[in-house]
Amino acid sequence: MNDFDNHIYEDRPIFKSWVSWRITLFTFLTALITQVFYYGFFLFQFKDAYEAQASGSSIFHFLWPMGLEALGFIVVSSFFITACLMLLIRQLLLRPLFFLRDNLIEASRYPESPKIPPSPFSPTGEIGSAILIAQNLIRENSNNIKQIKSSAESKIYKLAYYDSLTMLPNRASFLQSVNTLVKEMDQEGRFLLIVVDLDNFKDINDSMGHNVGDALLRSVGKRFKNALPDDAIISRAGEDEFAILLPLHDSQTTTETIGKQILDLVRVEPFGIFNEKLTIRSSVGIAVFPHHGTDSEDLLKNADIALNRAKESGRDTWVEYSSDFERAVQERFQILRDLRSALEHDQLALHYQPQLDLKTGRICGAEALLRWWKPDDSKAGGHFVSPGDFIPIAEQSGLIMPIGQWVLKRACTDMKKWRDEHGYTFRIAVNVSAPQFSHLGFADFVRQTMEETGITSDMLELEVTESVFMDDISYTIQTLSELSDMGIELAIDDFGTGYSSLTYLRQFPIDRLKIDQSFIRNALNDPNDASITKTIIALGRSLNLKVIAEGVETREHENFLIREGCDEVQGFRYSKALPLEDFIAFCQNYDGKLDSFSRITG
């Protein structure tokens, strides 16, 4: 190990240092060479004079006896000069140099906490003052590194455990707090894990800008922090979602009380954002420790499940977790997995329910309805899954997009078949989901599908619920206009059950209004449903639109609709939805007379 490997200064003998040896050797050689040259110069000066006196004898004959003595003197004197110079160099240069070197080595190896000994050199001298300045710089550098590291660690910690927008703990930090509280809880201890979602927050971002949305999130977090107890932990758990950890110190406190309190904190007092007063609503899911979980993951998962149930219940409400919810989630997940498999293995099919003209009695169309035959181990080999069970799940998961595309292509293919083989040219009505209709390029997809299957536009009708129309009016008008320009008929499905606007209705290129079956079923017994049905028929007539009623089950229903001037009908009075071959058989056997349907009930 050489001298540079030592990082602690010691007042070691100077000749132990390889630097000292090199300086010593250099000094000795310098002194020796100087004296040799000096001695040689002396001889050269007296060479001619001596040879003249000695009758041509060489001076070297004279000096040779003295050579060894002279050489010894030169060497001894060189050592003496070297020793004197080295003592002086050591004291004035090497000791300060080595001391400074060891300080710098220490600082380089331990920049945060170098062990710097006091300087033994006078600070009034140039070398001593330089060493003092260097030591001060080392200490200042150490302090700067500590401050930078501390600041960086603080920033990293905040980035890892705090939300940068609201400065509230993030999900990771929140889960740590929950686990800590779980460990500290005694057998009687309880706390609530509450998840709060701001209803329709995306609309605020889209309509007013993300800066307004960000300010609103900060205000909501601040309100929670100011209003809830000091031991409550408020976290931002998602884009528009907050999680709250609330210890319960009073056994009389109920989840209902807390749930309503959280709802009121959000909705009662408007939020002042950029000189605007914003009133918002929220949905709340609550899980209780230890009844609904004993660790952070289970509690948060169950609170999320309760939150989803609150959203499904119409929002602006609170829901406490129940084990039934998880079973429903598992069933939903199983349906979704099976539905994906059904789409891949051709288990989906279309059935067709005929639509009839009340004036002529002829078949004027058919509605394509999706059916799922799920194989099982029963004697029948399988069973039909209700569309009410799997369609909402498909819409929530996004699977409705490929399913909707499959439905449109299959319906157009079937239309082509019965036109070519049987000469039927009546229209077929295909339901369009909200995600389908809202997807950019939907009109182009419809055009491409018609071209690939070879059907004409007058054979196709698209049904869309009125709530879908209201999501984006300008996009709705543009898309409907594109479809109408192709010659495709357009119908508003379930008319009267959603948000009906006569102003917008006049702007839509609509061909047909479809009265929801709930009004038809009760029209004979409920004056309100009868009045709504009459109003829709009159509205359609005034706007020069066709009106079709679904859910017609009896002759009395049919007579009521004929009296009110309804144009078309469909329902179990005439036929249930049929597989393609059975539907073709129905069309072949139907004689074109409504009286042939003899079923009269009620």
Buried (B, 14 or more C-beta within 10 A) or exposed (E): EEBEEBBEBEEEEBEEBEBBEEBBEEBBEBBBEEBBEEBEEEBEEEEEEBBEEEEEEEBEEBBEEEEEEBEEEBBEEBBEBBBEBBEEBBEEEBBBBBBBBBBBBBBEEEBEEBEBEEBEBEEEEEBBBBBBEBBEEBEEBBEEEEEEEEEEEEEEEBEEBBBEBBEBBBBEBBBEBBBEBBEEBEEEBBBBBBBBBBBEBEEBBEEBEEEBBBBBBBBBBBBBBEEBEEEBBBBBBEEBBBBBBBBBEEEEBEBEEBBBBBBEBBBEEEBEBEEEEBEBBBBBBBBBBBEBBEBBEBBBBBBBBBBBBBBEEEBBBBBBBBEEBBEBBEEBEEBBEBBBEBBEEEBBBBBBBBBBBBEEBEBBBBBBBBBBBBEEEEEEEEEEBEBEEBBBBBBBBEBBBEBBBBBBBBBBBBBBBBBEEEEBEBBBBBBBBBBBBBBEEBBEBBBEBBEEBEBEBEBBBBBBBBBBBBEBBEBBBEBBBBBBEBEBBBBBBBBBBBEBBEEBBEBBBBBBBBBBBBBBBBBBEBEEBBEBBBEBBEBBBEBEBBBBBBBBBBBBBBEBBEEBBBBBBBBBBBBEBBEBEBBBEBBEEBEEEBEEBEEEEE
